[in-house]
């Protein structure tokens, strides 16, 4: 067997996701210093960072308060938010 069954893959996925923040911030910092970078491109990447900053607390709220994932309760995916 190539993959040991006792590895907690969800914990590893969370660590990798957290570790990706620093390279992304370095990318944004570098992108802003390129004088020929299209302004819409720079704005788009910053809006993506804003989306992630909003989605993470929303996902935590859904998991802790509603007991399910955000994809199961948001209106974008076609489900009603339980009140």
C-alpha positions in Angstrom: 0.0 0.0 0.0 1.4 3.4 -1.0 -0.6 5.5 1.4 -0.7 4.7 5.1 -4.3 4.6 6.3 -3.5 6.4 9.6 -2.6 9.7 7.9 -5.1 12.5 8.7 -5.4 13.9 5.2 -7.9 16.6 6.2 -5.4 18.0 8.7 -2.7 18.0 6.0 -5.0 19.8 3.6 -5.7 22.5 6.2 -2.0 23.0 6.8 -1.2 23.3 3.1 -4.1 25.8 2.7 -2.7 27.9 5.5 0.9 27.7 4.1 -0.4 28.9 0.7 -1.2 32.4 2.2 2.4 33.6 2.4 3.3 32.8 -1.3 0.0 34.4 -2.4 0.7 37.6 -0.5 4.2 37.7 -1.9 2.6 37.3 -5.4 0.3 40.2 -4.7 3.2 42.3 -3.4 5.3 41.6 -6.5 2.4 42.1 -8.9 1.7 45.6 -7.5 5.4 46.6 -8.2 5.2 45.7 -11.9 4.5 49.0 -13.6 3.0 47.4 -16.7 0.6 45.1 -14.8 -3.0 45.8 -15.9 -5.0 47.5 -13.2 -7.9 45.2 -13.6 -5.7 42.2 -13.1 -4.3 43.6 -9.9 -7.8 44.5 -8.8 -9.1 41.0 -9.6 -6.4 39.3 -7.5 -7.1 41.6 -4.6 -10.8 40.9 -4.8 -10.0 37.2 -4.8 -8.1 37.7 -1.5 -11.2 39.6 -0.2 -13.4 36.7 -1.2 -11.2 34.3 0.6 -11.2 36.6 3.7 -15.0 36.6 3.8 -15.5 32.9 2.9 -13.4 31.5 5.7 -15.3 33.1 8.6 -18.6 32.3 6.8 -17.5 28.7 6.5 -16.5 28.5 10.1 -19.9 30.0 11.1 -21.8 27.5 9.0 -19.9 24.6 10.5 -20.1 25.7 14.1 -23.6 27.3 14.2 -25.5 25.5 11.5 -23.7 22.1 11.7 -23.1 21.7 8.0 -20.8 23.0 5.2 -21.3 26.4 3.6 -22.2 24.7 0.2 -25.2 23.2 1.9 -26.7 26.4 3.1 -25.9 29.3 0.8 -28.2 30.7 -1.8 -25.6 30.5 -4.5 -25.7 26.7 -4.5 -29.5 26.6 -4.5 -30.2 25.9 -0.9 -32.1 27.9 1.7 -30.4 29.1 4.8 -32.0 27.4 7.8 -33.2 30.0 10.3 
